[in-house]
Amino acid sequence: MSERTLDYFLSPSRMKKRDAAEVKWSHAVNSRSRLQEAVTGHTHMIEADIIMKGHDPKEPIMAHPPDTDSDITLQEWLEGVKAHNVGIKLDFKSLEAVSPSVALLEEVLADPSRPVWINADIVSGPGGRARPLEHQAFLSAVTTLPTHTVLSLGWTTGWTAGTDNPGYSWDMVRVMEEICRNLKYPVTFPVRAALLAQSFSQLTWLLQQSDRYSLTVWTSQSDTITLQDLVPYRKHIDISRIYYDLPDCQRTELSLTLADNHLQ
């Protein structure tokens, strides 16, 4: 069972082939103004962060720690995307927000074709100092979601300039695969671009374990990445199974790099 995100966007005007590199992302859409900008632009997938409001009334809101408040609640945010042909990726930073958010998703999930991704870091990864969400508790909280929902399950990571940063180890990918093996959902693994050069064998092995699996490449503003490091992934992995959740400037550079390597 492969996930259906690309099928939703396939059309002459939006996406001409099942190439996950063509998916355009809007990041940190955690305010009314950012949401309006995203739904009226050329974005395919809108990413936002969910926390519980830091004061009464306690409810899920769109914000990234250390922020504790927002000008838009999750309920209002979902109303704002409902009329637009966009997919959504909701990133959870705490378990507290998961169950009340899942309850609010019912209406937007009524359209089984709309891509809905639910993201959380559930395994300790290379250089990761943040504590991952407890995977059993997180997965238990999302089990009522329909099976067309995509679970985006990642590792906590870190990256330091000027040092040899470790990649995703065999232990890390095997722990993740064991967690995901019997899930009924498609799973995408968010992987940090700056760590990919030293992780090729591990991540290609991970994808080989199920056709439900894909990768989503992301980067942090502080990271230094070499786009040439992504070429082996493009060359050896089905283009429908690796997304590039990158800023527009890096997406453009990546397209040029792939074209130079006759992979576009």
VOTOR-441461 format. One record per residue (C-alpha): residue in one letter; y, x, z. Coordinates in steps of 0.05 Angstrom, whole numbers, padded with zeros to 5 digits, always signed. Layout:
<sites>
AYXZ;...
</sites>
This chain:
<sites>
M+00000+00000+00000;S+00062+00036-00024;E+00130+00010-00001;R+00173-00032-00048;T+00243-00004-00037;L+00250+00022-00108;D+00225-00042-00140;Y+00284-00080-00108;F+00335-00036-00143;L+00301-00029-00211;S+00347-00059-00264;P+00385-00032-00324;S+00450-00033-00285;R+00426-00005-00218;M+00365+00041-00228;K+00328+00054-00292;K+00264+00086-00265;R+00224+00091-00200;D+00258+00155-00178;A+00276+00156-00104;A+00328+00210-00118;E+00371+00157-00152;V+00379+00117-00088;K+00450+00123-00062;W+00464+00119+00013;S+00522+00100+00057;H+00519+00133+00126;A+00543+00114+00195;V+00565+00044+00173;N+00583+00026+00245;S+00648-00012+00237;R+00675-00072+00199;S+00716-00029+00152;R+00657+00017+00136;L+00613-00043+00123;Q+00663-00074+00076;E+00669-00008+00039;A+00593-00001+00033;V+00576-00071+00008;T+00631-00069-00045;G+00613+00000-00072;H+00554+00028-00110;T+00509+00039-00050;H+00435+00020-00051;M+00418+00033+00022;I+00465+00024+00081;E+00449+00064+00144;A+00476+00046+00213;D+00463+00062+00286;I+00445+00012+00340;I+00457+00017+00415;M+00466-00035+00470;K+00538-00050+00488;G+00558-00010+00549;H+00587-00072+00585;D+00575-00147+00588;P+00557-00185+00548;K+00499-00138+00535;E+00479-00142+00461;P+00462-00096+00404;I+00523-00065+00372;M+00535-00015+00316;A+00553+00053+00346;H+00527+00124+00352;P+00527+00158+00420;P+00570+00180+00454;D+00607+00117+00432;T+00590+00057+00477;D+00629+00002+00441;S+00643-00022+00370;D+00684-00073+00332;I+00620-00104+00304;T+00556-00129+00334;L+00488-00125+00300;Q+00489-00200+00289;E+00556-00196+00254;W+00534-00135+00214;L+00472-00171+00189;E+00514-00231+00168;G+00558-00182+00130;V+00500-00153+00089;K+00462-00217+00076;A+00499-00238+00013;H+00494-00169-00020;N+00438-00135-00057;V+00432-00076-00011;G+00377-00048+00032;I+00388-00030+00105;K+00366+00026+00150;L+00376+00015+00225;D+00372+00076+00269;F+00353+00066+00342;K+00376+00116+00394;S+00346+00080+00454;L+00287+00034+00468;E+00333-00015+00504;A+00363-00039+00438;V+00298-00048+00399;S+00270-00115+00422;P+00336-00154+00421;S+00351-00125+00352;V+00283-00144+00324;A+00296-00216+00344;L+00361-00216+00304;L+00327-00188+00242;E+00286-00250+00227;E+00336-00282+00180;V+00351-00220+00138;L+00276-00206+00134;A+00263-00275+00106;D+00276-00244+00038;P+00212-00202+00031;S+00240-00161-00026;R+00301-00134+00011;P+00287-00063+00037;V+00292-00061+00113;W+00279+00007+00145;I+00273+00016+00221;N+00286+00088+00243;A+00271+00126+00307;D+00252+00197+00327;I+00186+00191+00363;V+00158+00263+00362;S+00188+00329+00386;G+00202+00372+00326;P+00228+00441+00308;G+00287+00461+00352;G+00291+00390+00380;R+00324+00386+00448;A+00335+00311+00451;R+00279+00270+00481;P+00243+00228+00429;L+00233+00154+00440;E+00165+00140+00470;H+00124+00123+00409;Q+00078+00071+00439;A+00135+00032+00469;F+00175+00034+00404;L+00117+00013+00360;S+00098-00042+00408;A+00170-00069+00403;V+00168-00072+00327;T+00098-00101+00317;T+00126-00171+00304;L+00163-00146+00242;P+00132-00167+00175;T+00090-00114+00140;H+00140-00104+00084;T+00186-00070+00135;V+00189+00005+00127;L+00183+00047+00190;S+00223+00111+00187;L+00190+00154+00239;G+00218+00223+00252;W+00219+00285+00296;T+00276+00308+00341;T+00303+00372+00308;G+00354+00426+00316;W+00384+00479+00272;T+00424+00541+00290;A+00464+00583+00240;G+00447+00656+00234;T+00376+00651+00263;D+00306+00641+00236;N+00296+00566+00247;P+00224+00544+00251;G+00198+00490+00205;Y+00153+00430+00219;S+00089+00460+00248;W+00018+00438+00235;D+00015+00409+00305;M+00077+00368+00294;V+00053+00337+00229;R-00016+00324+00256;V+00011+00289+00317;M+00054+00245+00272;E-00003+00229+00225;E-00047+00209+00283;I+00007+00161+00307;C+00017+00131+00238;R-00054+00130+00212;N-00072+00059+00231;L-00004+00026+00224;K+00001-00034+00177;Y+00070-00013+00152;P+00096+00035+00099;V+00122+00097+00134;T+00176+00145+00111;F+00185+00211+00148;P+00257+00234+00155;V+00257+00310+00146;R+00315+00358+00155;A+00334+00393+00091;A+00350+00459+00125;L+00278+00463+00151;L+00241+00446+00086;A+00231+00516+00057;Q+00185+00535+00114;S+00148+00468+00117;F+00122+00455+00047;S+00047+00460+00062;Q+00052+00417+00124;L+00093+00361+00092;T+00054+00358+00027;W-00010+00353+00069;L+00022+00296+00109;L+00037+00256+00045;Q-00034+00266+00020;Q-00062+00228+00080;S-00038+00159+00056;D-00003+00126-00003;R+00037+00088+00050;Y+00075+00152+00066;S+00140+00180+00036;L+00193+00231+00056;T+00268+00221+00065;V+00308+00286+00063;W+00370+00286+00106;T+00421+00338+00130;S+00470+00347+00186;Q+00543+00365+00173;S+00534+00431+00209;D+00473+00453+00169;T+00473+00504+00114;I+00422+00484+00062;T+00398+00517-00002;L+00384+00463-00053;Q+00336+00509-00089;D+00290+00499-00028;L+00281+00427-00050;V+00255+00444-00119;P+00181+00454-00100;Y+00182+00385-00068;R+00210+00354-00131;K+00160+00392-00174;H+00097+00375-00135;I+00110+00307-00103;D+00113+00241-00141;I+00187+00226-00152;S+00178+00156-00123;R+00157+00186-00055;I+00216+00230-00035;Y+00285+00202-00020;Y+00348+00244-00012;D+00394+00215+00041;L+00449+00266+00026;P+00525+00264+00021;D+00550+00250-00050;C+00573+00321-00062;Q+00504+00348-00045;R+00470+00294-00086;T+00511+00317-00146;E+00493+00390-00133;L+00420+00371-00125;S+00420+00336-00193;L+00448+00399-00225;T+00397+00442-00190;L+00340+00398-00213;A+00366+00396-00284;D+00369+00472-00284;N+00296+00472-00265;H+00279+00419-00318;L+00260+00370-00263;Q+00312+00316-00274;
</sites>
